[in-house]
Amino acid sequence: MKTLTILVAEDDLLTRMTLERSVVQWGYQLVSAVNGEAARELLRTRIIDVCLLDWDLPKLSGIELCKWLRTQTTPQAPYVVLITGNEQPEDIQKGYEAGANDYVTRPCDLKYLRRRIAAVADKLNRQELRLEKADSPGEQRSVAGLSPLDIYLSDLRLMRRKT
């Protein structure tokens, strides 16, 4: 099973340290950024499974970063959680329209956040197992029940194994 890599992009030192410590305690791999530009550079150069993005990041906001992420052509886009103090329905809608998968308001409920990340990890691990089974030698490859993204990811894994 794959260990998720989680990007924490937060400019507030105390919040970032709390999130970083929690991510590591939960057993995930951590990468961290203090502003949106640094986060974007990590997203360009690393495989990130989950992004915890502060809405109000300096240099490039979490919303702008989320919009940028959704324009990228990658085999698997990261699951994006926006973290903010904005609780107004129009702000929540704006976050989802920018491409966020989830929205957490401050102060962060770490138990809730852990459950959300665990659900993403479970989904990705089940998808990985299904793709490995479909890719295994002697196994008849069926596309029934696989989305085009699943098939594409499966093909990428096969190409990586052959190189």
One Martini backbone bead per residue (centre of mass of N, CA, C, O) as a GRO file, in nm:
protein
  163
    1MET     BB    1   0.098   0.036   0.020
    2LYS     BB    2   0.055   0.365  -0.010
    3THR     BB    3   0.206   0.658   0.085
    4LEU     BB    4   0.113   0.955   0.142
    5THR     BB    5   0.148   1.279   0.001
    6ILE     BB    6   0.165   1.588   0.187
    7LEU     BB    7   0.068   1.921   0.143
    8VAL     BB    8   0.170   2.205   0.331
    9ALA     BB    9   0.010   2.532   0.289
   10GLU     BB   10   0.142   2.767   0.525
   11ASP     BB   11   0.212   3.083   0.690
   12ASP     BB   12   0.135   2.996   0.966
   13LEU     BB   13   0.332   2.862   1.196
   14LEU     BB   14   0.141   2.715   1.395
   15THR     BB   15  -0.039   2.577   1.187
   16ARG     BB   16   0.183   2.433   1.029
   17MET     BB   17   0.299   2.268   1.266
   18THR     BB   18   0.039   2.118   1.333
   19LEU     BB   19  -0.002   1.986   1.057
   20GLU     BB   20   0.271   1.848   1.032
   21ARG     BB   21   0.256   1.675   1.286
   22SER     BB   22  -0.004   1.526   1.209
   23VAL     BB   23   0.082   1.396   0.943
   24VAL     BB   24   0.312   1.230   1.068
   25GLN     BB   25   0.143   1.082   1.289
   26TRP     BB   26  -0.049   0.949   1.058
   27GLY     BB   27   0.179   0.836   0.831
   28TYR     BB   28   0.275   1.060   0.643
   29GLN     BB   29   0.405   1.238   0.393
   30LEU     BB   30   0.601   1.544   0.395
   31VAL     BB   31   0.528   1.867   0.264
   32SER     BB   32   0.637   2.219   0.256
   33ALA     BB   33   0.486   2.559   0.265
   34VAL     BB   34   0.474   2.932   0.291
   35ASN     BB   35   0.379   2.955  -0.017
   36GLY     BB   36   0.247   2.944  -0.333
   37GLU     BB   37   0.509   2.921  -0.500
   38ALA     BB   38   0.634   2.684  -0.343
   39ALA     BB   39   0.398   2.493  -0.390
   40ARG     BB   40   0.408   2.489  -0.699
   41GLU     BB   41   0.694   2.371  -0.719
   42LEU     BB   42   0.626   2.105  -0.579
   43LEU     BB   43   0.399   2.022  -0.784
   44ARG     BB   44   0.602   2.008  -1.029
   45THR     BB   45   0.830   1.795  -0.875
   46ARG     BB   46   0.600   1.630  -0.729
   47ILE     BB   47   0.417   1.377  -0.578
   48ILE     BB   48   0.086   1.464  -0.490
   49ASP     BB   49  -0.207   1.370  -0.310
   50VAL     BB   50  -0.229   1.608  -0.088
   51CYS     BB   51  -0.378   1.933  -0.024
   52LEU     BB   52  -0.308   2.189   0.219
   53LEU     BB   53  -0.474   2.501   0.175
   54ASP     BB   54  -0.436   2.819   0.214
   55TRP     BB   55  -0.620   3.075   0.112
   56ASP     BB   56  -0.396   3.317   0.226
   57LEU     BB   57  -0.153   3.304   0.054
   58PRO     BB   58   0.134   3.411  -0.039
   59LYS     BB   59   0.187   3.510  -0.389
   60LEU     BB   60  -0.032   3.253  -0.383
   61SER     BB   61  -0.321   3.155  -0.350
   62GLY     BB   62  -0.517   2.890  -0.289
   63ILE     BB   63  -0.713   2.951  -0.519
   64GLU     BB   64  -0.502   2.994  -0.744
   65LEU     BB   65  -0.368   2.717  -0.707
   66CYS     BB   66  -0.617   2.551  -0.767
   67LYS     BB   67  -0.663   2.655  -1.053
   68TRP     BB   68  -0.389   2.568  -1.163
   69LEU     BB   69  -0.413   2.266  -1.107
   70ARG     BB   70  -0.672   2.228  -1.303
   71THR     BB   71  -0.480   2.292  -1.569
   72GLN     BB   72  -0.333   2.040  -1.532
   73THR     BB   73  -0.166   1.756  -1.687
   74THR     BB   74  -0.238   1.481  -1.493
   75PRO     BB   75  -0.300   1.166  -1.395
   76GLN     BB   76  -0.310   1.280  -1.079
   77ALA     BB   77  -0.483   1.471  -0.895
   78PRO     BB   78  -0.499   1.629  -0.621
   79TYR     BB   79  -0.628   1.653  -0.316
   80VAL     BB   80  -0.822   1.938  -0.211
   81VAL     BB   81  -0.774   2.144   0.084
   82LEU     BB   82  -0.930   2.408   0.218
   83ILE     BB   83  -0.805   2.662   0.447
   84THR     BB   84  -1.033   2.862   0.654
   85GLY     BB   85  -1.230   3.140   0.790
   86ASN     BB   86  -1.432   3.112   0.563
   87GLU     BB   87  -1.802   3.066   0.610
   88GLN     BB   88  -1.932   3.154   0.365
   89PRO     BB   89  -2.113   3.026   0.113
   90GLU     BB   90  -1.965   3.185  -0.118
   91ASP     BB   91  -1.681   3.083  -0.040
   92ILE     BB   92  -1.727   2.785  -0.066
   93GLN     BB   93  -1.810   2.796  -0.361
   94LYS     BB   94  -1.547   2.921  -0.465
   95GLY     BB   95  -1.369   2.682  -0.387
   96TYR     BB   96  -1.511   2.467  -0.563
   97GLU     BB   97  -1.483   2.624  -0.835
   98ALA     BB   98  -1.160   2.609  -0.820
   99GLY     BB   99  -1.130   2.273  -0.726
  100ALA     BB  100  -1.207   2.180  -0.466
  101ASN     BB  101  -1.281   1.894  -0.253
  102ASP     BB  102  -1.242   2.062   0.014
  103TYR     BB  103  -1.354   2.221   0.337
  104VAL     BB  104  -1.186   2.402   0.602
  105THR     BB  105  -1.234   2.547   0.905
  106ARG     BB  106  -1.157   2.769   1.138
  107PRO     BB  107  -1.072   2.579   1.345
  108CYS     BB  108  -0.923   2.288   1.312
  109ASP     BB  109  -1.047   1.965   1.274
  110LEU     BB  110  -0.838   1.702   1.305
  111LYS     BB  111  -1.034   1.462   1.297
  112TYR     BB  112  -1.168   1.533   1.033
  113LEU     BB  113  -0.915   1.555   0.859
  114ARG     BB  114  -0.823   1.263   0.903
  115ARG     BB  115  -1.074   1.128   0.778
  116ARG     BB  116  -1.045   1.250   0.496
  117ILE     BB  117  -0.762   1.137   0.435
  118ALA     BB  118  -0.831   0.839   0.483
  119ALA     BB  119  -1.036   0.822   0.253
  120VAL     BB  120  -0.835   0.885   0.029
  121ALA     BB  121  -0.637   0.656   0.087
  122ASP     BB  122  -0.838   0.427   0.044
  123LYS     BB  123  -0.913   0.491  -0.246
  124LEU     BB  124  -0.624   0.477  -0.367
  125ASN     BB  125  -0.560   0.186  -0.274
  126ARG     BB  126  -0.794   0.048  -0.423
  127GLN     BB  127  -0.707   0.144  -0.700
  128GLU     BB  128  -0.427   0.016  -0.699
  129LEU     BB  129  -0.517  -0.279  -0.665
  130ARG     BB  130  -0.693  -0.291  -0.919
  131LEU     BB  131  -0.461  -0.223  -1.117
  132GLU     BB  132  -0.268  -0.453  -1.042
  133LYS     BB  133  -0.460  -0.678  -1.118
  134ALA     BB  134  -0.495  -0.589  -1.418
  135ASP     BB  135  -0.161  -0.604  -1.465
  136SER     BB  136  -0.128  -0.889  -1.420
  137PRO     BB  137  -0.011  -1.173  -1.506
  138GLY     BB  138  -0.273  -1.368  -1.655
  139GLU     BB  139  -0.465  -1.138  -1.647
  140GLN     BB  140  -0.752  -1.036  -1.753
  141ARG     BB  141  -0.825  -0.749  -1.917
  142SER     BB  142  -1.054  -0.518  -1.781
  143VAL     BB  143  -1.272  -0.224  -1.829
  144ALA     BB  144  -1.474  -0.288  -1.636
  145GLY     BB  145  -1.518  -0.020  -1.408
  146LEU     BB  146  -1.321   0.167  -1.561
  147SER     BB  147  -1.187   0.449  -1.603
  148PRO     BB  148  -0.997   0.636  -1.801
  149LEU     BB  149  -0.800   0.700  -1.571
  150ASP     BB  150  -0.743   0.411  -1.481
  151ILE     BB  151  -0.625   0.318  -1.751
  152TYR     BB  152  -0.400   0.525  -1.770
  153LEU     BB  153  -0.257   0.447  -1.506
  154SER     BB  154  -0.204   0.158  -1.585
  155ASP     BB  155  -0.027   0.222  -1.831
  156LEU     BB  156   0.192   0.375  -1.675
  157ARG     BB  157   0.279   0.137  -1.495
  158LEU     BB  158   0.367  -0.046  -1.727
  159MET     BB  159   0.585   0.141  -1.841
  160ARG     BB  160   0.761   0.154  -1.582
  161ARG     BB  161   0.822  -0.157  -1.569
  162LYS     BB  162   0.971  -0.164  -1.862
  163THR     BB  163   1.216   0.050  -1.766
   0.00000   0.00000   0.00000
